Amino acid sequence: MAPLIEIKDLKTHFFTPGGVVKAVNGISYSVDSGEVVAIVGESGCGKSVGAMSIMQLIPNPPGRIVNGEVFFQGKDLTKLSDAEMREIRGNKIAMVFQEPMTSLNPVLTVGRQLTETLELHEGMNDIESRARAAELLELVGIPDPDSRLNDYPHQFSGGMRQRVMIAMALSCNPDLIIADEPTTALDVTIQAQILELMQKLSKETGTALIVITHNLGVVARYAHRVIVMYAGRIVETANAVELYTNPQHPYTKGLLNSVPRLDERVATRLEAVEGMPPDLSKPTLCQNCDSPEPELVLVNEDHWVAKCSNDSSCDGWFPRDLE
């Protein structure tokens, strides 16, 4: 069976006065229907730009997709017109942004923001769309949904606003939801609730889910597969159990070592990844062997690691500015 979405050698660059920033520099992966895939990495590694590229929301200028294909249900999204993409956004592919207060319109009620999407994509009338909006709020765990439809975003807590964003994403029964840092501004208890909710809804509706985060710890129990990004590239990918028990790339190991562990009786100092990420407007070289280009090598069943193309003894392609 063909994957729901397949990204092939995607490159998104930003053309700035200071040079060309290769924010996404040749990533390839796929997601199956009903699968939960986590994309992790530090700020600036290309996670969000990759997601925005799928949705064709890269501001041009200065950004532009310069190479690659994004096949969704047999269509290459990079070849579609703006009108065709509007039919897909929010309908077939929905996105949950990381800061709901800035994503929700502060001068419109939550009900109006939900019914607008339903009327546009589903052709519902006022009564039908309001009834469906109340069902969606109840589905994501918001009490007294009929009354809360009349409230404005500022009348909801951060966790409740994020639930509203999830309800909006689910409103047209999409085949794929992209959640970009959906738990960043929330405390740890609410983080767990939101991730549990998204996993539950994915199972119930069969919707595929891409969760973008900088924290390997928050996706350990929710993702089927994990993709680790660094410097605009994928440096490791495997199923979640394999990646957490047998990490291969030094950057993946660094991320895991920076997460506090509850199974350690004696508290230990968390490790830090030394140095600074490379400047993506300049050529990147591996800090160990000066290899300019990595290649993904299969090291175990469905476990791929970026290795240096000119030095087989290198632990993994890892450009880092140590000065």
Secondary structure, 3 states (H helix, E strand, C coil): CCCCEEEEEEEEEEEECCEEEEEEEEEEEEECCCCEEEEECCCCCCHHHHHHHHCCCCCCCCEEEEEEEEEECCEEHHHCCHHHHHHHECCCEEEECCCHHHHCCCCCCHHHHHHHHHHHHHCCCHHHHHHHHHHHHHHCCCCCHHHHCCCCHHHCCHHHHHHHHHHHHHCCCCCEEEEECCCCCCCHHHHHHHHHHHHHHHHHHCCEEEEEECCHHHHCCCCCEEEEEECCEEEEEEEHHHHHHCCCCHHHHHHHHCCCCCCCCCCCCCCCCCCECCCCCCCCCCCCCCCCCEEEEEEECCEEEEEECCCCCCCCCCCCECC
